[in-house]
Amino acid sequence: MLEARTPLLAVSGLEAWYGESHILHGVNFHVHEGEVVTLLGRNGAGKTTTLKSIMGMVGRRIGSIRFEDRELIGASSNAIARAGIAFCPEERGIFASLTVEENLMLPPKVREGGLGLDRIFELFPNLKERLGSSQGTKLSGGEQQMLAIARILRTGARLLLLDEPTEGLAPVIIQQIGKTIHALKQQGFTILLVEQNFRFASTVADRYYVMEHGRVAEGFDNAELESKLDTLHEYLGV
């Protein structure tokens, strides 16, 4: 199907390596402004490497990564962040020696339009309660995930790369993460989400790409999800 509008993010022929290991083999997909797009696939399919490649966090990459119609394949991670892309890693990256407030305020603002603290605390009221009194790593797993997401919302980035945000979290926290993603979409954020839990993804995503062996094997809209369940079970091994 032909796309009538220019995507916010367009990835074409993306290949990536860690050292001698060739991980991505010509990845192609796009994300329009205001969408939530999910990369699905088994462990080792290349989902996280795709996010890291977009951010310039792999040893070598070739192909094309266009953001706001600007080519980023040769840009540094710092330049990519300043272009308006933010990455929330699966391991969350919370600093043990810093308080919640210090972790939250650590990333610099890169563009106008980031969320203020009042709005962040509306999304994550637990963080306000723990702001000055707790080290970041003494939070619960769910609170650490909230802090990791909240931290990138201040920066002004318009494209958020979220890597497995529900991994290891209790169902009630997963629901809260889902509500947060819906709220961010309503505020104009664009989200590229890596998820193994496609049932969670189905509550937030507009479209899906399934990755296998470092390639995009299939892409479809949320409206097609039910008809694709058997195929997804084969791809995901569930």
Helices and strands as residue ranges (DSSP letters): E 9-18, E 21-31, E 36-40, H 47-54, E 60-67, E 70-71, H 77-83, E 85-88, H 100-105, H 117-123, H 125-129, G 136-138, H 141-153, E 159-163, H 171-186, E 190-194, H 198-201, E 207-212, E 215-221, G 222-224, G 226-228, H 229-236
